[in-house]
């Protein structure tokens, strides 16, 4: 099935750990993902990057972590 045949073009909402995207290797991983989405004619990609420390802080004080 082609992405362009899907309703809304198959939007992706992805979450990654900051540790998995560190350094040049992490940059290459993220760039490869974005390039693949573009090559497949994806029309929407939302990427959220966070770490355990930030998630714990948000749980303790959610008002400071609103979007």
PDB file of N, CA, C and O in Angstrom:
ATOM      1  N   UNK A   1       0.846  -1.171   0.000  1.00  0.00           N
ATOM      2  CA  UNK A   1       0.000   0.000   0.000  1.00  0.00           C
ATOM      3  C   UNK A   1       0.896   1.240   0.000  1.00  0.00           C
ATOM      4  O   UNK A   1       1.880   1.306   0.736  1.00  0.00           O
ATOM      5  N   UNK A   2       0.551   2.194  -0.811  1.00  0.00           N
ATOM      6  CA  UNK A   2       1.307   3.431  -0.894  1.00  0.00           C
ATOM      7  C   UNK A   2       0.787   4.434   0.142  1.00  0.00           C
ATOM      8  O   UNK A   2      -0.412   4.501   0.411  1.00  0.00           O
ATOM      9  N   UNK A   3       1.702   5.203   0.711  1.00  0.00           N
ATOM     10  CA  UNK A   3       1.326   6.189   1.716  1.00  0.00           C
ATOM     11  C   UNK A   3       0.306   7.177   1.168  1.00  0.00           C
ATOM     12  O   UNK A   3      -0.645   7.541   1.859  1.00  0.00           O
ATOM     13  N   UNK A   4       0.502   7.609  -0.067  1.00  0.00           N
ATOM     14  CA  UNK A   4      -0.403   8.608  -0.636  1.00  0.00           C
ATOM     15  C   UNK A   4      -1.827   8.086  -0.829  1.00  0.00           C
ATOM     16  O   UNK A   4      -2.747   8.877  -1.031  1.00  0.00           O
ATOM     17  N   UNK A   5      -2.022   6.769  -0.771  1.00  0.00           N
ATOM     18  CA  UNK A   5      -3.354   6.193  -0.889  1.00  0.00           C
ATOM     19  C   UNK A   5      -4.101   6.136   0.453  1.00  0.00           C
ATOM     20  O   UNK A   5      -5.292   5.827   0.491  1.00  0.00           O
ATOM     21  N   UNK A   6      -3.412   6.428   1.522  1.00  0.00           N
ATOM     22  CA  UNK A   6      -4.011   6.342   2.848  1.00  0.00           C
ATOM     23  C   UNK A   6      -4.700   7.652   3.223  1.00  0.00           C
ATOM     24  O   UNK A   6      -4.296   8.731   2.790  1.00  0.00           O
ATOM     25  N   UNK A   7      -5.737   7.535   4.026  1.00  0.00           N
ATOM     26  CA  UNK A   7      -6.441   8.715   4.506  1.00  0.00           C
ATOM     27  C   UNK A   7      -5.471   9.608   5.255  1.00  0.00           C
ATOM     28  O   UNK A   7      -4.736   9.136   6.123  1.00  0.00           O
ATOM     29  N   UNK A   8      -5.459  10.879   4.935  1.00  0.00           N
ATOM     30  CA  UNK A   8      -4.596  11.888   5.566  1.00  0.00           C
ATOM     31  C   UNK A   8      -3.115  11.595   5.342  1.00  0.00           C
ATOM     32  O   UNK A   8      -2.268  12.189   6.010  1.00  0.00           O
ATOM     33  N   UNK A   9      -2.787  10.706   4.431  1.00  0.00           N
ATOM     34  CA  UNK A   9      -1.386  10.448   4.112  1.00  0.00           C
ATOM     35  C   UNK A   9      -0.601   9.746   5.195  1.00  0.00           C
ATOM     36  O   UNK A   9       0.629   9.781   5.169  1.00  0.00           O
ATOM     37  N   UNK A  10      -1.255   9.114   6.138  1.00  0.00           N
ATOM     38  CA  UNK A  10      -0.619   8.362   7.217  1.00  0.00           C
ATOM     39  C   UNK A  10       0.297   9.230   8.076  1.00  0.00           C
ATOM     40  O   UNK A  10       1.507   9.004   8.099  1.00  0.00           O
ATOM     41  N   UNK A  11      -0.259  10.226   8.787  1.00  0.00           N
ATOM     42  CA  UNK A  11       0.568  11.058   9.659  1.00  0.00           C
ATOM     43  C   UNK A  11       1.242  10.228  10.739  1.00  0.00           C
ATOM     44  O   UNK A  11       0.660   9.276  11.259  1.00  0.00           O
ATOM     45  N   UNK A  12       2.467  10.594  11.071  1.00  0.00           N
ATOM     46  CA  UNK A  12       3.232   9.879  12.087  1.00  0.00           C
ATOM     47  C   UNK A  12       3.469  10.784  13.282  1.00  0.00           C
ATOM     48  O   UNK A  12       3.850  11.944  13.122  1.00  0.00           O
ATOM     49  N   UNK A  13       3.248  10.261  14.470  1.00  0.00           N
ATOM     50  CA  UNK A  13       3.525  10.967  15.720  1.00  0.00           C
ATOM     51  C   UNK A  13       4.464  10.063  16.509  1.00  0.00           C
ATOM     52  O   UNK A  13       4.033   9.065  17.087  1.00  0.00           O
ATOM     53  N   UNK A  14       5.750  10.414  16.531  1.00  0.00           N
ATOM     54  CA  UNK A  14       6.768   9.547  17.129  1.00  0.00           C
ATOM     55  C   UNK A  14       7.413  10.190  18.337  1.00  0.00           C
ATOM     56  O   UNK A  14       7.589  11.408  18.386  1.00  0.00           O
ATOM     57  N   UNK A  15       7.767   9.361  19.322  1.00  0.00           N
ATOM     58  CA  UNK A  15       8.466   9.832  20.521  1.00  0.00           C
ATOM     59  C   UNK A  15       9.767   9.049  20.654  1.00  0.00           C
ATOM     60  O   UNK A  15       9.806   7.828  20.504  1.00  0.00           O
ATOM     61  N   UNK A  16      10.831   9.801  20.941  1.00  0.00           N
ATOM     62  CA  UNK A  16      12.146   9.188  21.080  1.00  0.00           C
ATOM     63  C   UNK A  16      12.797   9.609  22.389  1.00  0.00           C
ATOM     64  O   UNK A  16      12.571  10.707  22.896  1.00  0.00           O
ATOM     65  N   UNK A  17      13.601   8.713  22.913  1.00  0.00           N
ATOM     66  CA  UNK A  17      14.435   9.035  24.059  1.00  0.00           C
ATOM     67  C   UNK A  17      15.615   9.868  23.572  1.00  0.00           C
ATOM     68  O   UNK A  17      16.205   9.569  22.534  1.00  0.00           O
ATOM     69  N   UNK A  18      15.952  10.901  24.315  1.00  0.00           N
ATOM     70  CA  UNK A  18      17.071  11.771  23.925  1.00  0.00           C
ATOM     71  C   UNK A  18      18.370  10.973  23.819  1.00  0.00           C
ATOM     72  O   UNK A  18      19.221  11.285  22.986  1.00  0.00           O
ATOM     73  N   UNK A  19      18.529   9.955  24.649  1.00  0.00           N
ATOM     74  CA  UNK A  19      19.774   9.173  24.622  1.00  0.00           C
ATOM     75  C   UNK A  19      19.944   8.415  23.306  1.00  0.00           C
ATOM     76  O   UNK A  19      21.072   8.132  22.901  1.00  0.00           O
ATOM     77  N   UNK A  20      18.859   8.087  22.647  1.00  0.00           N
ATOM     78  CA  UNK A  20      18.942   7.364  21.380  1.00  0.00           C
ATOM     79  C   UNK A  20      19.271   8.253  20.193  1.00  0.00           C
ATOM     80  O   UNK A  20      19.519   7.764  19.090  1.00  0.00           O
ATOM     81  N   UNK A  21      19.272   9.570  20.424  1.00  0.00           N
ATOM     82  CA  UNK A  21      19.540  10.503  19.330  1.00  0.00           C
ATOM     83  C   UNK A  21      20.777  11.362  19.591  1.00  0.00           C
ATOM     84  O   UNK A  21      20.959  12.404  18.961  1.00  0.00           O
ATOM     85  N   UNK A  22      21.621  10.926  20.516  1.00  0.00           N
ATOM     86  CA  UNK A  22      22.815  11.691  20.858  1.00  0.00           C
ATOM     87  C   UNK A  22      23.905  11.560  19.795  1.00  0.00           C
ATOM     88  O   UNK A  22      24.038  10.529  19.137  1.00  0.00           O
ATOM     89  N   UNK A  23      24.663  12.610  19.651  1.00  0.00           N
ATOM     90  CA  UNK A  23      25.852  12.596  18.806  1.00  0.00           C
ATOM     91  C   UNK A  23      25.554  12.454  17.324  1.00  0.00           C
ATOM     92  O   UNK A  23      24.414  12.579  16.878  1.00  0.00           O
ATOM     93  N   UNK A  24      26.604  12.192  16.586  1.00  0.00           N
ATOM     94  CA  UNK A  24      26.481  12.075  15.129  1.00  0.00           C
ATOM     95  C   UNK A  24      25.635  10.868  14.734  1.00  0.00           C
ATOM     96  O   UNK A  24      24.878  10.926  13.764  1.00  0.00           O
ATOM     97  N   UNK A  25      25.763   9.788  15.477  1.00  0.00           N
ATOM     98  CA  UNK A  25      24.958   8.597  15.183  1.00  0.00           C
ATOM     99  C   UNK A  25      23.475   8.893  15.338  1.00  0.00           C
ATOM    100  O   UNK A  25      22.667   8.489  14.502  1.00  0.00           O
ATOM    101  N   UNK A  26      23.118   9.595  16.402  1.00  0.00           N
ATOM    102  CA  UNK A  26      21.721   9.963  16.622  1.00  0.00           C
ATOM    103  C   UNK A  26      21.203  10.895  15.545  1.00  0.00           C
ATOM    104  O   UNK A  26      20.069  10.768  15.081  1.00  0.00           O
ATOM    105  N   UNK A  27      22.055  11.837  15.154  1.00  0.00           N
ATOM    106  CA  UNK A  27      21.675  12.752  14.076  1.00  0.00           C
ATOM    107  C   UNK A  27      21.439  11.985  12.784  1.00  0.00           C
ATOM    108  O   UNK A  27      20.480  12.254  12.061  1.00  0.00           O
ATOM    109  N   UNK A  28      22.315  11.033  12.496  1.00  0.00           N
ATOM    110  CA  UNK A  28      22.161  10.212  11.288  1.00  0.00           C
ATOM    111  C   UNK A  28      20.870   9.392  11.342  1.00  0.00           C
ATOM    112  O   UNK A  28      20.176   9.248  10.336  1.00  0.00           O
ATOM    113  N   UNK A  29      20.557   8.859  12.516  1.00  0.00           N
ATOM    114  CA  UNK A  29      19.313   8.081  12.669  1.00  0.00           C
ATOM    115  C   UNK A  29      18.094   8.946  12.365  1.00  0.00           C
ATOM    116  O   UNK A  29      17.212   8.552  11.603  1.00  0.00           O
ATOM    117  N   UNK A  30      18.060  10.127  12.971  1.00  0.00           N
ATOM    118  CA  UNK A  30      16.919  11.013  12.791  1.00  0.00           C
ATOM    119  C   UNK A  30      16.824  11.492  11.341  1.00  0.00           C
ATOM    120  O   UNK A  30      15.736  11.546  10.768  1.00  0.00           O
ATOM    121  N   UNK A  31      17.960  11.834  10.762  1.00  0.00           N
ATOM    122  CA  UNK A  31      17.967  12.266   9.357  1.00  0.00           C
ATOM    123  C   UNK A  31      17.483  11.146   8.445  1.00  0.00           C
ATOM    124  O   UNK A  31      16.735  11.400   7.500  1.00  0.00           O
ATOM    125  N   UNK A  32      17.895   9.922   8.712  1.00  0.00           N
ATOM    126  CA  UNK A  32      17.455   8.777   7.910  1.00  0.00           C
ATOM    127  C   UNK A  32      15.955   8.577   8.002  1.00  0.00           C
ATOM    128  O   UNK A  32      15.297   8.281   7.005  1.00  0.00           O
ATOM    129  N   UNK A  33      15.417   8.739   9.200  1.00  0.00           N
ATOM    130  CA  UNK A  33      13.969   8.614   9.379  1.00  0.00           C
ATOM    131  C   UNK A  33      13.232   9.675   8.580  1.00  0.00           C
ATOM    132  O   UNK A  33      12.272   9.374   7.871  1.00  0.00           O
ATOM    133  N   UNK A  34      13.683  10.918   8.695  1.00  0.00           N
ATOM    134  CA  UNK A  34      13.028  12.016   7.979  1.00  0.00           C
ATOM    135  C   UNK A  34      13.136  11.810   6.472  1.00  0.00           C
ATOM    136  O   UNK A  34      12.166  12.016   5.743  1.00  0.00           O
ATOM    137  N   UNK A  35      14.298  11.409   6.010  1.00  0.00           N
ATOM    138  CA  UNK A  35      14.480  11.153   4.572  1.00  0.00           C
ATOM    139  C   UNK A  35      13.553  10.043   4.091  1.00  0.00           C
ATOM    140  O   UNK A  35      12.999  10.129   2.995  1.00  0.00           O
ATOM    141  N   UNK A  36      13.378   8.995   4.907  1.00  0.00           N
ATOM    142  CA  UNK A  36      12.493   7.891   4.524  1.00  0.00           C
ATOM    143  C   UNK A  36      11.037   8.354   4.445  1.00  0.00           C
ATOM    144  O   UNK A  36      10.314   7.972   3.525  1.00  0.00           O
ATOM    145  N   UNK A  37      10.609   9.167   5.396  1.00  0.00           N
ATOM    146  CA  UNK A  37       9.237   9.679   5.381  1.00  0.00           C
ATOM    147  C   UNK A  37       9.004  10.532   4.138  1.00  0.00           C
ATOM    148  O   UNK A  37       7.970  10.413   3.480  1.00  0.00           O
ATOM    149  N   UNK A  38       9.966  11.388   3.825  1.00  0.00           N
ATOM    150  CA  UNK A  38       9.841  12.235   2.632  1.00  0.00           C
ATOM    151  C   UNK A  38       9.826  11.375   1.371  1.00  0.00           C
ATOM    152  O   UNK A  38       9.028  11.617   0.465  1.00  0.00           O
ATOM    153  N   UNK A  39      10.709  10.366   1.309  1.00  0.00           N
ATOM    154  CA  UNK A  39      10.768   9.491   0.131  1.00  0.00           C
ATOM    155  C   UNK A  39       9.467   8.726  -0.074  1.00  0.00           C
ATOM    156  O   UNK A  39       9.087   8.423  -1.205  1.00  0.00           O
ATOM    157  N   UNK A  40       8.782   8.414   1.034  1.00  0.00           N
ATOM    158  CA  UNK A  40       7.510   7.701   0.945  1.00  0.00           C
ATOM    159  C   UNK A  40       6.332   8.656   0.770  1.00  0.00           C
ATOM    160  O   UNK A  40       5.173   8.247   0.842  1.00  0.00           O
ATOM    161  N   UNK A  41       6.638   9.928   0.541  1.00  0.00           N
ATOM    162  CA  UNK A  41       5.635  10.967   0.329  1.00  0.00           C
ATOM    163  C   UNK A  41       4.757  11.201   1.558  1.00  0.00           C
ATOM    164  O   UNK A  41       3.575  11.527   1.447  1.00  0.00           O
ATOM    165  N   UNK A  42       5.365  11.028   2.727  1.00  0.00           N
ATOM    166  CA  UNK A  42       4.646  11.328   3.962  1.00  0.00           C
ATOM    167  C   UNK A  42       4.340  12.810   4.026  1.00  0.00           C
ATOM    168  O   UNK A  42       5.132  13.630   3.562  1.00  0.00           O
ATOM    169  N   UNK A  43       3.199  13.159   4.595  1.00  0.00           N
ATOM    170  CA  UNK A  43       2.814  14.563   4.608  1.00  0.00           C
ATOM    171  C   UNK A  43       2.802  15.182   5.996  1.00  0.00           C
ATOM    172  O   UNK A  43       2.618  16.392   6.129  1.00  0.00           O
ATOM    173  N   UNK A  44       2.996  14.366   7.041  1.00  0.00           N
ATOM    174  CA  UNK A  44       3.011  14.924   8.389  1.00  0.00           C
ATOM    175  C   UNK A  44       3.841  14.032   9.290  1.00  0.00           C
ATOM    176  O   UNK A  44       3.624  12.823   9.368  1.00  0.00           O
ATOM    177  N   UNK A  45       4.797  14.652   9.971  1.00  0.00           N
ATOM    178  CA  UNK A  45       5.668  13.929  10.896  1.00  0.00           C
ATOM    179  C   UNK A  45       5.863  14.796  12.127  1.00  0.00           C
ATOM    180  O   UNK A  45       6.378  15.910  12.033  1.00  0.00           O
ATOM    181  N   UNK A  46       5.452  14.288  13.279  1.00  0.00           N
ATOM    182  CA  UNK A  46       5.659  14.985  14.538  1.00  0.00           C
ATOM    183  C   UNK A  46       6.647  14.164  15.354  1.00  0.00           C
ATOM    184  O   UNK A  46       6.428  12.977  15.596  1.00  0.00           O
ATOM    185  N   UNK A  47       7.729  14.799  15.775  1.00  0.00           N
ATOM    186  CA  UNK A  47       8.760  14.115  16.548  1.00  0.00           C
ATOM    187  C   UNK A  47       8.874  14.792  17.902  1.00  0.00           C
ATOM    188  O   UNK A  47       9.033  16.009  17.989  1.00  0.00           O
ATOM    189  N   UNK A  48       8.791  13.996  18.954  1.00  0.00           N
ATOM    190  CA  UNK A  48       8.975  14.484  20.312  1.00  0.00           C
ATOM    191  C   UNK A  48      10.194  13.779  20.894  1.00  0.00           C
ATOM    192  O   UNK A  48      10.298  12.554  20.837  1.00  0.00           O
ATOM    193  N   UNK A  49      11.112  14.559  21.451  1.00  0.00           N
ATOM    194  CA  UNK A  49      12.318  14.000  22.061  1.00  0.00           C
ATOM    195  C   UNK A  49      12.348  14.435  23.517  1.00  0.00           C
ATOM    196  O   UNK A  49      12.215  15.621  23.820  1.00  0.00           O
ATOM    197  N   UNK A  50      12.524  13.478  24.412  1.00  0.00           N
ATOM    198  CA  UNK A  50      12.560  13.788  25.834  1.00  0.00           C
ATOM    199  C   UNK A  50      13.470  12.797  26.550  1.00  0.00           C
ATOM    200  O   UNK A  50      13.990  11.865  25.938  1.00  0.00           O
ATOM    201  N   UNK A  51      13.655  13.004  27.836  1.00  0.00           N
ATOM    202  CA  UNK A  51      14.444  12.062  28.629  1.00  0.00           C
ATOM    203  C   UNK A  51      13.745  11.818  29.965  1.00  0.00           C
ATOM    204  O   UNK A  51      12.779  12.502  30.302  1.00  0.00           O
ATOM    205  N   UNK A  52      14.233  10.853  30.712  1.00  0.00           N
ATOM    206  CA  UNK A  52      13.597  10.449  31.963  1.00  0.00           C
ATOM    207  C   UNK A  52      13.555  11.602  32.957  1.00  0.00           C
ATOM    208  O   UNK A  52      12.545  11.806  33.632  1.00  0.00           O
ATOM    209  N   UNK A  53      14.648  12.358  33.051  1.00  0.00           N
ATOM    210  CA  UNK A  53      14.703  13.480  33.997  1.00  0.00           C
ATOM    211  C   UNK A  53      13.600  14.500  33.700  1.00  0.00           C
ATOM    212  O   UNK A  53      12.919  14.974  34.610  1.00  0.00           O
ATOM    213  N   UNK A  54      13.436  14.827  32.431  1.00  0.00           N
ATOM    214  CA  UNK A  54      12.402  15.792  32.045  1.00  0.00           C
ATOM    215  C   UNK A  54      11.002  15.239  32.314  1.00  0.00           C
ATOM    216  O   UNK A  54      10.132  15.974  32.782  1.00  0.00           O
ATOM    217  N   UNK A  55      10.772  13.964  32.028  1.00  0.00           N
ATOM    218  CA  UNK A  55       9.456  13.366  32.278  1.00  0.00           C
ATOM    219  C   UNK A  55       9.110  13.367  33.765  1.00  0.00           C
ATOM    220  O   UNK A  55       7.975  13.655  34.142  1.00  0.00           O
ATOM    221  N   UNK A  56      10.088  13.046  34.604  1.00  0.00           N
ATOM    222  CA  UNK A  56       9.849  13.062  36.055  1.00  0.00           C
ATOM    223  C   UNK A  56       9.554  14.473  36.545  1.00  0.00           C
ATOM    224  O   UNK A  56       8.672  14.668  37.381  1.00  0.00           O
ATOM    225  N   UNK A  57      10.287  15.458  36.029  1.00  0.00           N
ATOM    226  CA  UNK A  57      10.047  16.848  36.410  1.00  0.00           C
ATOM    227  C   UNK A  57       8.646  17.285  35.985  1.00  0.00           C
ATOM    228  O   UNK A  57       7.969  18.004  36.721  1.00  0.00           O
ATOM    229  N   UNK A  58       8.219  16.861  34.822  1.00  0.00           N
ATOM    230  CA  UNK A  58       6.879  17.209  34.331  1.00  0.00           C
ATOM    231  C   UNK A  58       5.790  16.566  35.185  1.00  0.00           C
ATOM    232  O   UNK A  58       4.725  17.151  35.382  1.00  0.00           O
ATOM    233  N   UNK A  59       6.052  15.381  35.682  1.00  0.00           N
ATOM    234  CA  UNK A  59       5.077  14.724  36.550  1.00  0.00           C
ATOM    235  C   UNK A  59       4.956  15.463  37.881  1.00  0.00           C
ATOM    236  O   UNK A  59       3.870  15.536  38.457  1.00  0.00           O
ATOM    237  N   UNK A  60       6.068  16.009  38.368  1.00  0.00           N
ATOM    238  CA  UNK A  60       6.056  16.718  39.640  1.00  0.00           C
ATOM    239  C   UNK A  60       5.451  18.117  39.514  1.00  0.00           C
ATOM    240  O   UNK A  60       4.833  18.616  40.455  1.00  0.00           O
ATOM    241  N   UNK A  61       5.627  18.740  38.366  1.00  0.00           N
ATOM    242  CA  UNK A  61       5.157  20.116  38.168  1.00  0.00           C
ATOM    243  C   UNK A  61       4.581  20.279  36.765  1.00  0.00           C
ATOM    244  O   UNK A  61       5.178  20.958  35.930  1.00  0.00           O
ATOM    245  N   UNK A  62       3.426  19.663  36.494  1.00  0.00           N
ATOM    246  CA  UNK A  62       2.870  19.653  35.137  1.00  0.00           C
ATOM    247  C   UNK A  62       2.545  21.033  34.570  1.00  0.00           C
ATOM    248  O   UNK A  62       2.543  21.202  33.351  1.00  0.00           O
ATOM    249  N   UNK A  63       2.274  22.014  35.412  1.00  0.00           N
ATOM    250  CA  UNK A  63       1.944  23.364  34.911  1.00  0.00           C
ATOM    251  C   UNK A  63       3.096  23.986  34.144  1.00  0.00           C
ATOM    252  O   UNK A  63       2.867  24.810  33.259  1.00  0.00           O
ATOM    253  N   UNK A  64       4.312  23.620  34.456  1.00  0.00           N
ATOM    254  CA  UNK A  64       5.481  24.167  33.759  1.00  0.00           C
ATOM    255  C   UNK A  64       5.819  23.400  32.478  1.00  0.00           C
ATOM    256  O   UNK A  64       6.786  23.731  31.793  1.00  0.00           O
ATOM    257  N   UNK A  65       5.034  22.391  32.160  1.00  0.00           N
ATOM    258  CA  UNK A  65       5.323  21.571  30.988  1.00  0.00           C
ATOM    259  C   UNK A  65       4.131  21.467  30.051  1.00  0.00           C
ATOM    260  O   UNK A  65       3.988  20.477  29.333  1.00  0.00           O
ATOM    261  N   UNK A  66       3.291  22.466  30.054  1.00  0.00           N
ATOM    262  CA  UNK A  66       2.146  22.496  29.143  1.00  0.00           C
ATOM    263  C   UNK A  66       2.617  22.928  27.767  1.00  0.00           C
ATOM    264  O   UNK A  66       3.574  23.692  27.641  1.00  0.00           O
ATOM    265  N   UNK A  67       1.951  22.442  26.748  1.00  0.00           N
ATOM    266  CA  UNK A  67       2.303  22.835  25.369  1.00  0.00           C
ATOM    267  C   UNK A  67       1.635  24.124  25.009  1.00  0.00           C
ATOM    268  O   UNK A  67       1.807  24.618  23.894  1.00  0.00           O
TER     269      UNK A  67
END
